[in-house]
């Protein structure tokens, strides 16, 4: 094993749960009645311990040893088996899953913060349990009683793994172009089909961590309509599962290779061939021709998962940069050029980059926790109106969590490399690996451009636009109420100004649709998403800053808590004054309605 660079702690996670977002509200729901605040704190600490003692030590093995392919067989780093065993045996794989099927039943907000810790320790490994649980949850929601009995518990408890099989050579973002076909199998009974086709870029599509892998596979039943409306979803086990739950014969699947990638070398990205010999069988999941609608459940969960992964990797990059800056001695400060050399944490630009990392990673974590809080409320609150409101808030925030966190996280990891200078570019330190690993997240589960189109084309119009308008009014009211705040007055002024610009951006998109100027929508959608996200994040950090100030006014705080709350106030100010202000430049760009990127001849590129 290589060097263990995992340095995370749980202080900010506990702040989110206990001081900012309200864990107590979630624990009041019957579904979580068996958990106390003390239980949750203990599980956070145990999750941290798993990251530090189990997952973190394998980070470099995943990158340097990686996965190997030989004649259809994929082998993972030896240490991966121990990681899989520990997570499975101790219930971490299904921490938030249904207890009826072997899960622990934790609130999603708690489970998400634990997953962040685990991804901070070893993102590549965490792709395996993440996909297993996502696939199992889809079967739980849409399968028959027999489907659930055969598959779900074994997937939640790590006996079996799982994947999602959408992409093909000619069907990437355009999933509807899929050519994989399904034909009823008269020899196997109702609902069983013969599957034939090839899938590509299948994360964890073949490996040696467990005895079976359950592939949720999109295919087109012969005679079905073209496009996404004709796709159906099938449960396709690597090893066929008999009605009594025992394993049958291999299911005529073959891994024809794995990709050689920039990062996440410990997570195999596979090409899979189904039914080369006519013997691959799949079980129809739900109704025919409804596969894409069902797959969106797993895709949306995976999109949120991307945001969680980005949080974890970015936080670890911050930890590495902070530790290095406190130890590396180099040069005198510009203000004291003839003085003694100091640790680089005393240099102004290093402090700027560290604040980027600190405030940025805290904002990303707050956004994830805020979304997952609303997901829990949407599922469990006894008030139908509260459930509906939180469901809509969750829907509109999902593209932000996926796209903004992953893009911003990559930029922040770049800053971490810069703090380390030449050492950051070398493999003696982990930040170059973090940069290579995190980049995939802006591509997975629908590129970030697709997320921006989803936001503009679908999410802004939820409930005739009332959800977005309610958020705008909420933020502007918050800004106005604190406009004279002695500590954060200038920051609330920036927040109110940014919220107004985001609202005007949205109005312009409506105008573009009405006037038929559709090309302006994709030209500016990604920048609108960034503006929206940064305004949401600034709002969350200012909420935290107010809480932190109140805490600092209390007597009896230890020095650790004082520094933490002072850091919270600093994060809110820095983000508003250095990140939120990017909204203003993008707003000016959007006002120009520039189409030069469309007007330039292709030959001129």
Secondary structure per residue as TSV (DSSP state, phi and psi in degrees):
chain	resnum	aa	ss	phi	psi
A	1	X	-	360.0	152.4
A	2	X	-	-87.9	-163.9
A	3	X	-	-73.8	138.4
A	4	X	-	-93.1	109.2
A	5	X	-	-98.1	7.6
A	6	X	-	-69.8	122.5
A	7	X	-	-130.4	13.7
A	8	X	-	-63.6	161.9
A	9	X	-	-137.6	178.5
A	10	X	S	-107.9	7.4
A	11	X	H	-60.7	-46.6
A	12	X	H	-70.4	-33.1
A	13	X	H	-63.8	-42.1
A	14	X	H	-67.0	-36.3
A	15	X	I	-59.3	-45.6
A	16	X	I	-61.5	-45.0
A	17	X	I	-72.0	-45.9
A	18	X	I	-99.1	-23.1
A	19	X	I	-118.0	-27.7
A	20	X	I	-103.5	-59.5
A	21	X	S	-97.2	-19.3
A	22	X	-	95.9	66.7
A	23	X	H	-58.1	-34.9
A	24	X	H	-58.0	-35.2
A	25	X	H	-61.7	-44.4
A	26	X	H	-66.4	-39.9
A	27	X	H	-70.8	-11.5
A	28	X	T	-78.9	-14.0
A	29	X	S	-76.5	143.0
A	30	X	G	-54.8	-34.0
A	31	X	G	-62.0	-24.8
A	32	X	G	-116.9	17.8
A	33	X	T	-63.8	-23.0
A	34	X	T	-80.3	-6.7
A	35	X	-	-104.0	138.0
A	36	X	-	-107.8	168.8
A	37	X	H	-58.8	-39.2
A	38	X	H	-64.3	-38.3
A	39	X	H	-59.8	-45.1
A	40	X	H	-65.2	-43.7
A	41	X	H	-61.3	-40.2
A	42	X	H	-64.7	-41.3
A	43	X	H	-67.7	-35.3
A	44	X	H	-60.5	-44.3
A	45	X	H	-67.0	-38.3
A	46	X	H	-68.5	-37.2
A	47	X	H	-62.5	-40.2
A	48	X	H	-61.8	-41.2
A	49	X	H	-62.6	-39.9
A	50	X	H	-62.7	-42.5
A	51	X	I	-60.6	-43.7
A	52	X	I	-74.0	-42.0
A	53	X	I	-99.7	-19.3
A	54	X	I	-116.0	-55.5
A	55	X	I	-80.9	-44.3
A	56	X	G	-55.9	-42.9
A	57	X	G	-61.2	-19.1
A	58	X	G	-96.5	0.9
A	59	X	H	-56.7	-49.7
A	60	X	H	-72.3	-33.0
A	61	X	H	-59.5	-42.2
A	62	X	H	-59.4	-38.0
A	63	X	H	-80.2	-42.5
A	64	X	H	-92.3	-33.0
A	65	X	T	-87.7	-50.7
A	66	X	-	66.9	-166.7
A	67	X	-	-102.4	149.9
A	68	X	E	-125.9	145.8
A	69	X	E	-117.1	135.8
A	70	X	E	-148.5	108.4
A	71	X	T	50.9	49.6
A	72	X	T	90.6	-9.6
A	73	X	E	-105.4	129.7
A	74	X	E	-109.3	127.2
A	75	X	E	-110.5	138.3
A	76	X	-	-98.4	166.1
A	77	X	-	-53.7	142.2
A	78	X	H	-53.3	-39.4
A	79	X	H	-68.4	-19.8
A	80	X	H	-58.1	-33.6
A	81	X	H	-63.3	-38.7
A	82	X	H	-67.0	-42.0
A	83	X	H	-59.3	-47.2
A	84	X	H	-60.5	-43.6
A	85	X	H	-62.4	-46.9
A	86	X	H	-63.4	-45.4
A	87	X	H	-64.5	-41.2
A	88	X	H	-69.1	-47.0
A	89	X	H	-70.4	-24.4
A	90	X	T	-104.7	11.1
A	91	X	T	79.8	8.9
A	92	X	-	-73.6	-28.3
A	93	X	T	-59.5	-47.3
A	94	X	T	-108.5	44.3
A	95	X	T	-58.5	-37.3
A	96	X	T	-104.2	5.3
A	97	X	S	-80.9	166.2
A	98	X	-	-61.7	122.7
A	99	X	G	-59.5	-24.3
A	100	X	G	-60.5	-25.1
A	101	X	G	-118.4	31.6
A	102	X	T	90.7	3.3
A	103	X	-	-82.1	172.3
A	104	X	-	-92.0	-21.7
A	105	X	-	75.4	24.5
A	106	X	-	-68.6	153.5
A	107	X	-	-57.0	146.9
A	108	X	H	-62.3	-33.5
A	109	X	H	-63.9	-41.8
A	110	X	H	-67.4	-47.7
A	111	X	H	-61.1	-36.9
A	112	X	H	-64.2	-39.1
A	113	X	H	-70.2	-32.5
A	114	X	H	-68.9	-42.2
A	115	X	H	-61.3	-35.4
A	116	X	H	-60.4	-43.8
A	117	X	H	-59.4	-43.7
A	118	X	H	-68.3	-36.9
A	119	X	H	-71.5	-31.2
A	120	X	H	-62.1	-31.9
A	121	X	H	-81.1	-37.7
A	122	X	H	-166.6	82.6
A	123	X	H	-62.7	-42.3
A	124	X	H	-60.5	-44.1
A	125	X	H	-64.7	-38.6
A	126	X	H	-67.3	-9.9
A	127	X	H	-65.1	-30.2
A	128	X	H	-66.4	-58.8
A	129	X	H	-66.5	-31.5
A	130	X	H	-60.2	-44.4
A	131	X	H	-70.5	-36.5
A	132	X	H	-60.5	-45.1
A	133	X	H	-69.6	-41.1
A	134	X	H	-61.3	-42.7
A	135	X	H	-67.9	-40.4
A	136	X	H	-62.3	-39.2
A	137	X	H	-64.8	-35.9
A	138	X	H	-64.8	-42.3
A	139	X	H	-66.2	-40.1
A	140	X	H	-58.5	-41.5
A	141	X	H	-79.0	-33.0
A	142	X	H	-120.0	-8.2
A	143	X	S	-81.9	169.2
A	144	X	-	-77.0	172.2
A	145	X	H	-57.6	-38.7
A	146	X	H	-67.4	-41.7
A	147	X	H	-57.0	-47.7
A	148	X	I	-63.0	-41.9
A	149	X	I	-65.6	-36.2
A	150	X	I	-75.3	-36.7
A	151	X	I	-116.4	-39.9
A	152	X	I	-65.7	-51.0
A	153	X	H	-61.3	-39.8
A	154	X	H	-66.8	-26.0
A	155	X	H	-81.9	-36.3
A	156	X	H	-71.5	-26.6
A	157	X	T	-102.2	5.3
A	158	X	T	81.0	10.3
A	159	X	S	-70.8	-41.0
A	160	X	S	-122.0	160.1
A	161	X	E	-107.7	-177.9
A	162	X	E	-155.8	163.8
A	163	X	E	-144.9	174.3
A	164	X	E	-122.7	125.1
A	165	X	E	-114.4	96.6
A	166	X	-	-114.5	-50.9
A	167	X	-	-71.5	140.7
A	168	X	B	-130.6	172.7
A	169	X	T	-55.2	-39.8
A	170	X	T	-109.3	13.8
A	171	X	B	-139.2	79.9
A	172	X	S	-96.1	-101.5
A	173	X	S	-62.3	-30.1
A	174	X	-	-88.7	74.1
A	175	X	G	-60.9	-30.2
A	176	X	G	-63.5	-12.5
A	177	X	G	-83.4	6.9
A	178	X	-	-55.4	137.6
A	179	X	-	-109.6	-7.6
A	180	X	-	-60.1	131.6
A	181	X	E	-118.3	159.0
A	182	X	E	-132.7	133.9
A	183	X	E	-127.6	131.8
A	184	X	E	-52.5	138.2
A	185	X	-	-104.9	101.2
A	186	X	T	-64.7	-19.8
A	187	X	T	-81.7	-12.6
A	188	X	T	-113.7	0.2
A	189	X	-	94.6	174.6
A	190	X	T	-64.2	139.1
A	191	X	T	86.9	-2.6
A	192	X	E	-106.6	134.0
A	193	X	E	-127.8	153.7
A	194	X	E	-85.8	128.4
A	195	X	E	-107.6	135.5
A	196	X	E	-143.5	125.9
A	197	X	E	160.4	-174.5
A	198	X	E	-132.9	133.9
A	199	X	E	-117.4	148.3
A	200	X	E	-130.4	158.5
A	201	X	E	59.2	42.7
A	202	X	E	-93.2	107.1
A	203	X	E	-65.9	128.3
A	204	X	T	60.1	32.4
A	205	X	-	-70.0	-22.2
A	206	X	S	-151.0	135.4
A	207	X	-	-169.0	179.9
A	208	X	S	-118.5	26.6
A	209	X	S	-84.7	-21.2
A	210	X	S	-155.1	176.8
A	211	X	S	-81.7	-17.1
A	212	X	-	-151.0	150.4
A	213	X	E	-127.1	128.0
A	214	X	E	-103.1	113.1
A	215	X	E	-97.0	119.3
A	216	X	E	-87.6	112.3
A	217	X	E	-121.7	128.6
A	218	X	E	-83.5	131.2
A	219	X	E	-149.4	161.8
A	220	X	E	-108.0	118.9
A	221	X	E	-66.4	135.6
A	222	X	T	-53.3	130.2
A	223	X	T	92.7	-4.5
A	224	X	-	-74.9	157.7
A	225	X	-	-62.5	158.7
A	226	X	S	-73.1	167.0
A	227	X	S	79.0	-173.2
A	228	X	G	-65.9	-26.7
A	229	X	G	-66.2	-18.9
A	230	X	G	-95.9	3.2
A	231	X	E	-87.5	140.1
A	232	X	E	-118.4	162.1
A	233	X	E	-113.3	135.0
A	234	X	E	-129.0	144.5
A	235	X	E	-89.6	113.4
A	236	X	E	-122.2	97.9
A	237	X	E	-74.8	147.3
A	238	X	S	-62.2	-45.4
A	239	X	E	-111.2	126.9
A	240	X	E	-59.9	140.9
A	241	X	E	-106.4	121.8
A	242	X	-	-74.2	161.3
A	243	X	T	-56.9	-26.1
A	244	X	T	-87.2	4.5
A	245	X	S	91.2	-6.5
A	246	X	-	-78.5	159.8
A	247	X	E	-85.4	134.3
A	248	X	E	-99.0	-130.7
A	249	X	E	-94.4	157.8
A	250	X	E	-54.0	143.3
A	251	X	-	-98.7	39.7
A	252	X	S	50.0	52.5
A	253	X	E	-123.0	148.8
A	254	X	E	-144.4	130.5
A	255	X	E	-87.4	112.0
A	256	X	E	-88.2	-1.3
A	257	X	E	160.6	167.0
A	258	X	E	-125.1	152.8
A	259	X	-	-78.1	150.2
A	260	X	-	-101.6	108.7
A	261	X	-	-113.1	166.9
A	262	X	S	-63.9	-40.9
A	263	X	S	-146.1	-163.8
A	264	X	-	35.9	53.1
A	265	X	T	-64.5	-23.1
A	266	X	T	-83.2	1.2
A	267	X	S	-117.0	109.7
A	268	X	-	-72.7	130.6
A	269	X	E	-106.1	109.8
A	270	X	E	-110.2	152.3
A	271	X	E	-102.1	128.8
A	272	X	E	-121.8	132.4
A	273	X	E	-106.1	127.9
A	274	X	E	-108.4	126.0
A	275	X	-	72.5	34.2
A	276	X	T	-60.7	-28.7
A	277	X	T	-107.5	13.8
A	278	X	S	76.5	12.6
A	279	X	-	-115.7	14.7
A	280	X	-	-87.4	125.8
A	281	X	E	-114.8	144.9
A	282	X	E	-135.3	149.0
A	283	X	E	-100.0	123.0
A	284	X	E	-61.5	127.3
A	285	X	-	-99.7	107.5
A	286	X	S	79.0	-153.2
A	287	X	S	-82.8	152.4
A	288	X	T	-61.7	152.7
A	289	X	T	65.2	19.1
A	290	X	-	-119.1	17.9
A	291	X	H	-64.9	-42.5
A	292	X	H	-67.8	-39.9
A	293	X	H	-61.6	-40.2
A	294	X	H	-70.7	-41.1
A	295	X	H	-63.0	-23.5
A	296	X	H	-62.0	-28.5
A	297	X	H	-59.6	-50.6
A	298	X	H	-68.3	-37.1
A	299	X	H	-64.9	-41.9
A	300	X	H	-66.1	-39.1
A	301	X	H	-64.0	-38.8
A	302	X	H	-68.9	-33.5
A	303	X	H	-64.7	-43.8
A	304	X	H	-63.2	-38.8
A	305	X	H	-59.1	-37.3
A	306	X	H	-60.8	-41.8
A	307	X	H	-63.2	-38.3
A	308	X	H	-66.4	-44.8
A	309	X	H	-59.5	-42.6
A	310	X	H	-62.1	-40.2
A	311	X	H	-57.8	-47.7
A	312	X	H	-62.8	-48.6
A	313	X	H	-66.3	-41.4
A	314	X	H	-63.2	-41.4
A	315	X	H	-62.8	-39.8
A	316	X	H	-67.7	-36.4
A	317	X	H	-63.2	-40.7
A	318	X	H	-62.0	-45.1
A	319	X	H	-58.2	-44.5
A	320	X	H	-65.3	-42.4
A	321	X	H	-66.5	-42.2
A	322	X	H	-62.7	-45.2
A	323	X	H	-63.7	-42.2
A	324	X	H	-66.5	-42.2
A	325	X	H	-65.1	-28.3
A	326	X	H	-79.0	-16.7
A	327	X	H	-108.2	-32.1
A	328	X	-	-75.5	119.8
A	329	X	B	-97.2	126.0
A	330	X	-	-161.7	110.0
A	331	X	-	71.7	162.1
A	332	X	-	-91.7	154.2
A	333	X	-	-64.0	153.3
A	334	X	G	-59.3	-35.0
A	335	X	G	-72.6	-12.6
A	336	X	G	-140.8	63.2
A	337	X	T	-61.7	-24.1
A	338	X	T	-100.3	7.7
A	339	X	S	-82.0	-172.4
A	340	X	-	-78.3	156.2
A	341	X	-	-63.9	145.2
A	342	X	-	-127.2	165.0
A	343	X	B	-65.1	145.8
A	344	X	G	-68.2	-11.7
A	345	X	G	-64.0	-15.5
A	346	X	G	-88.4	-5.4
A	347	X	S	-86.4	139.3
A	348	X	H	-59.7	-46.6
A	349	X	H	-70.8	-30.7
A	350	X	H	-65.5	-42.4
A	351	X	H	-63.4	-36.7
A	352	X	H	-60.8	-46.0
A	353	X	H	-67.8	-37.8
A	354	X	H	-64.9	-36.6
A	355	X	H	-69.5	-35.6
A	356	X	H	-53.9	-48.7
A	357	X	H	-67.3	-44.0
A	358	X	H	-65.6	-57.2
A	359	X	H	-64.6	-39.7
A	360	X	H	-65.1	-45.8
A	361	X	H	-67.9	-35.4
A	362	X	H	-68.0	-38.6
A	363	X	H	-66.0	-42.3
A	364	X	H	-60.7	-43.2
A	365	X	H	-65.0	-41.2
A	366	X	H	-62.5	-40.0
A	367	X	H	-63.8	-44.5
A	368	X	H	-61.5	-48.0
A	369	X	H	-64.1	-38.4
A	370	X	H	-63.4	-44.5
A	371	X	H	-63.0	-45.4
A	372	X	H	-68.7	-32.4
A	373	X	H	-58.4	-47.2
A	374	X	H	-68.3	-30.0
A	375	X	H	-64.7	-42.6
A	376	X	H	-63.7	-43.7
A	377	X	H	-63.8	-42.0
A	378	X	H	-61.9	-26.9
A	379	X	H	-92.5	-30.0
A	380	X	H	-121.5	-13.4
A	381	X	-	-67.3	138.9
A	382	X	S	-72.0	-17.5
A	383	X	-	-88.4	116.6
A	384	X	H	-57.5	-36.9
A	385	X	H	-67.3	-39.3
A	386	X	H	-65.0	-40.4
A	387	X	H	-62.2	-45.4
A	388	X	H	-63.8	-44.1
A	389	X	H	-61.8	-44.4
A	390	X	H	-70.0	-35.0
A	391	X	H	-61.9	-44.6
A	392	X	H	-66.4	-38.6
A	393	X	H	-64.0	-40.3
A	394	X	H	-62.3	-43.2
A	395	X	H	-61.8	-44.2
A	396	X	H	-75.4	-22.9
A	397	X	H	-88.4	-19.5
A	398	X	H	-58.1	-45.7
A	399	X	H	-61.2	-31.2
A	400	X	I	-69.5	-45.2
A	401	X	I	-60.9	-42.3
A	402	X	I	-72.0	-51.9
A	403	X	I	-81.9	-50.3
A	404	X	I	-68.3	-45.4
A	405	X	H	-59.1	-39.7
A	406	X	H	-75.1	-38.6
A	407	X	H	-69.7	-46.8
A	408	X	H	-64.5	-40.2
A	409	X	H	-60.4	-39.9
A	410	X	H	-64.3	-42.4
A	411	X	H	-63.8	-40.3
A	412	X	H	-68.4	-36.7
A	413	X	H	-64.5	-33.7
A	414	X	H	-58.6	-42.2
A	415	X	H	-62.7	-37.6
A	416	X	H	-62.2	-41.9
A	417	X	H	-60.1	-42.5
A	418	X	H	-65.7	-35.9
A	419	X	H	-60.1	-40.3
A	420	X	H	-78.7	-11.2
A	421	X	G	64.2	-138.7
A	422	X	G	-59.1	-33.3
A	423	X	G	-64.8	-31.5
A	424	X	G	-67.2	-23.9
A	425	X	G	-84.5	-7.5
A	426	X	S	-105.1	154.6
A	427	X	T	-78.3	0.9
A	428	X	T	-67.9	-20.5
A	429	X	S	-122.0	156.0
A	430	X	T	-83.0	-10.4
A	431	X	H	-68.2	-31.0
A	432	X	H	-66.3	-33.7
A	433	X	H	-68.7	-40.9
A	434	X	H	-57.0	-41.5
A	435	X	H	-64.7	-40.7
A	436	X	H	-70.2	-37.0
A	437	X	H	-71.2	-42.7
A	438	X	H	-72.1	-22.8
A	439	X	G	-62.5	-31.0
A	440	X	G	-62.2	-23.8
A	441	X	G	-66.9	-26.4
A	442	X	G	-77.7	-9.6
A	443	X	T	-102.9	-40.0
A	444	X	T	-57.7	153.8
A	445	X	T	54.3	41.3
A	446	X	S	89.4	116.8
A	447	X	-	-56.1	163.7
A	448	X	H	-64.9	-25.9
A	449	X	H	-63.1	-42.9
A	450	X	H	-62.7	-36.8
A	451	X	H	-62.7	-38.8
A	452	X	H	-68.2	-37.3
A	453	X	H	-66.7	-37.6
A	454	X	H	-62.0	-41.8
A	455	X	I	-62.8	-50.5
A	456	X	I	-74.3	-41.8
A	457	X	I	-82.1	-24.7
A	458	X	I	-125.9	-48.1
A	459	X	I	-74.3	-34.2
A	460	X	T	-64.0	-26.4
A	461	X	T	-91.5	4.7
A	462	X	G	-57.5	133.2
A	463	X	G	51.7	45.9
A	464	X	G	57.9	32.6
A	465	X	G	85.2	-1.1
A	466	X	H	-68.9	-29.5
A	467	X	H	-66.3	-45.8
A	468	X	H	-66.4	-43.7
A	469	X	H	-62.9	-38.8
A	470	X	H	-61.7	-41.1
A	471	X	H	-64.6	-45.6
A	472	X	H	-56.9	-47.8
A	473	X	H	-63.9	-36.8
A	474	X	H	-63.3	-46.3
A	475	X	H	-68.1	-43.2
A	476	X	H	-67.1	-34.9
A	477	X	H	-65.7	-41.2
A	478	X	H	-61.3	-44.6
A	479	X	H	-64.8	-42.3
A	480	X	H	-67.4	-38.8
A	481	X	H	-64.1	-27.1
A	482	X	T	-115.0	21.0
A	483	X	T	-62.1	-25.4
A	484	X	T	-103.9	17.8
A	485	X	-	-60.2	133.4
A	486	X	T	-66.7	-26.4
A	487	X	T	-99.7	-38.7
A	488	X	T	-117.3	12.5
A	489	X	H	-52.6	-50.1
A	490	X	H	-61.4	-32.0
A	491	X	H	-73.1	-38.5
A	492	X	H	-67.2	-32.5
A	493	X	H	-63.8	-41.7
A	494	X	H	-64.9	-39.2
A	495	X	H	-63.6	-45.9
A	496	X	H	-62.9	-40.8
A	497	X	H	-63.8	-43.1
A	498	X	H	-64.7	-42.4
A	499	X	H	-61.4	-40.2
A	500	X	H	-61.6	-39.6
A	501	X	H	-67.7	-40.3
A	502	X	H	-62.8	-41.5
A	503	X	H	-62.5	-39.3
A	504	X	H	-68.9	-37.3
A	505	X	H	-56.1	-47.2
A	506	X	H	-62.5	-40.0
A	507	X	H	-61.7	-38.9
A	508	X	H	-63.9	-38.5
A	509	X	H	-63.3	-41.9
A	510	X	H	-58.6	-41.4
A	511	X	H	-63.9	-41.6
A	512	X	H	-61.1	-42.3
A	513	X	H	-62.8	-45.2
A	514	X	H	-66.2	-34.7
A	515	X	H	-90.7	-1.3
A	516	X	T	75.5	16.1
A	517	X	-	-91.7	62.1
A	518	X	T	-68.3	-28.0
A	519	X	H	-63.4	-25.0
A	520	X	H	-69.3	-23.5
A	521	X	H	-66.5	-57.0
A	522	X	H	-66.2	-26.6
A	523	X	H	-64.5	-32.9
A	524	X	H	-116.5	-0.8
A	525	X	H	-62.9	-42.0
A	526	X	H	-65.9	-36.9
A	527	X	H	-71.9	-32.3
A	528	X	H	-64.5	-43.7
A	529	X	H	-57.6	-42.7
A	530	X	H	-62.9	-42.0
A	531	X	H	-62.1	-45.7
A	532	X	H	-60.8	-48.6
A	533	X	H	-63.0	-44.7
A	534	X	H	-65.6	-30.4
A	535	X	H	-71.3	-41.1
A	536	X	H	-61.0	-46.3
A	537	X	H	-64.7	-41.2
A	538	X	H	-61.8	-40.3
A	539	X	H	-60.3	-46.0
A	540	X	H	-64.4	-42.0
A	541	X	H	-68.7	-34.0
A	542	X	H	-68.6	-36.2
A	543	X	H	-57.8	-44.1
A	544	X	H	-65.6	-39.5
A	545	X	H	-60.8	-40.6
A	546	X	H	-65.1	-41.6
A	547	X	H	-62.3	-45.2
A	548	X	H	-61.7	-40.6
A	549	X	H	-62.6	-41.6
A	550	X	H	-62.7	-38.7
A	551	X	H	-65.9	-38.8
A	552	X	H	-66.1	-22.0
A	553	X	T	-78.7	-11.2
A	554	X	S	-80.2	149.9
A	555	X	T	-85.8	155.3
A	556	X	T	84.9	11.1
A	557	X	-	-71.4	138.2
A	558	X	-	-74.9	166.5
A	559	X	H	-63.2	-36.0
A	560	X	H	-62.3	-44.2
A	561	X	H	-66.5	-38.8
A	562	X	H	-60.4	-46.5
A	563	X	H	-64.9	-37.9
A	564	X	H	-61.7	-48.9
A	565	X	H	-69.7	-36.2
A	566	X	H	-60.9	-39.3
A	567	X	H	-65.0	-34.8
A	568	X	H	-64.9	-43.6
A	569	X	H	-64.1	-40.5
A	570	X	H	-64.8	-38.9
A	571	X	H	-62.1	-42.8
A	572	X	H	-63.2	-46.4
A	573	X	H	-64.8	-46.7
A	574	X	H	-62.5	-44.4
A	575	X	H	-62.5	-45.6
A	576	X	H	-64.3	-38.6
A	577	X	H	-89.0	-14.1
A	578	X	H	-126.0	-21.3
A	579	X	T	-111.9	-49.4
A	580	X	T	-58.2	-32.4
A	581	X	T	-64.7	-15.4
A	582	X	H	-62.5	-25.1
A	583	X	H	-57.7	-37.5
A	584	X	H	-67.5	-41.0
A	585	X	H	-66.1	-42.1
A	586	X	H	-66.0	-36.1
A	587	X	H	-61.4	-42.6
A	588	X	H	-62.3	-41.6
A	589	X	H	-61.6	-42.7
A	590	X	H	-65.7	-32.6
A	591	X	H	-64.2	-26.0
A	592	X	H	-71.2	-24.1
A	593	X	T	51.2	43.3
A	594	X	-	-72.3	132.4
A	595	X	-	-119.9	20.2
A	596	X	H	-62.0	-29.3
A	597	X	H	-65.6	-24.5
A	598	X	H	-90.4	-29.2
A	599	X	H	-82.2	-23.9
A	600	X	S	-64.3	133.9
A	601	X	-	-62.6	144.1
A	602	X	G	-54.9	-37.0
A	603	X	G	-68.1	-16.7
A	604	X	G	-85.4	-7.4
A	605	X	-	-71.5	360.0
